[in-house]
Amino acid sequence: MLKQLTLQTNQHDQMVDVTHEVQQYISDNNMKDGAVSVYCPHTTAGITINEDADPDVKTDMIRRFNEVYPWEHQLDRHMEGNTAAHMKASTVGASQHIIVEDGRLLLGTWQGIYFCEFDGPRRRKFYVKILSHN
């Protein structure tokens, strides 16, 4: 079972909480126990799991990514000029796997699933795949 979801980002760097959409897909498919994969098919975006209670965490993470990977660097050669976005996406990763227990994502108390945009704003897609189900 695979579902494609879309979203519109509205900032250059943005972390969008997609936990509710993933949980809804699990509920819609009456999944009780198993695992799901959340996958981003873009080279300048990714998927991560991190704190969702304090919005300053997202702000701080984006600021720190920008410190490590500045948008403009004199030695970058990629003709599109978005090498930093590629670096950030590689650091975050393209997917996350989450255990499902008793119909709920098995996330920590403060955790959420984020689509991480590093080259926006753009219309993006991501996929949720049920890996195992009973």
Number of C-alpha atoms within 10 A of each C-alpha: 11 13 12 12 13 10 13 13 20 12 13 12 21 21 22 17 18 17 17 12 13 22 17 12 18 23 13 9 12 12 21 16 18 18 19 25 17 25 21 22 14 14 16 21 28 28 25 23 20 17 17 17 11 9 10 11 13 18 13 11 14 19 14 12 19 16 10 12 16 16 16 11 11 5 6 12 10 9 7 6 12 17 20 22 25 17 19 25 23 14 12 17 17 21 19 18 16 19 16 21 14 10 16 18 21 14 16 10 9 11 15 19 23 22 27 26 27 28 22 18 14 14 10 17 16 21 16 23 18 20 14 14 15 7
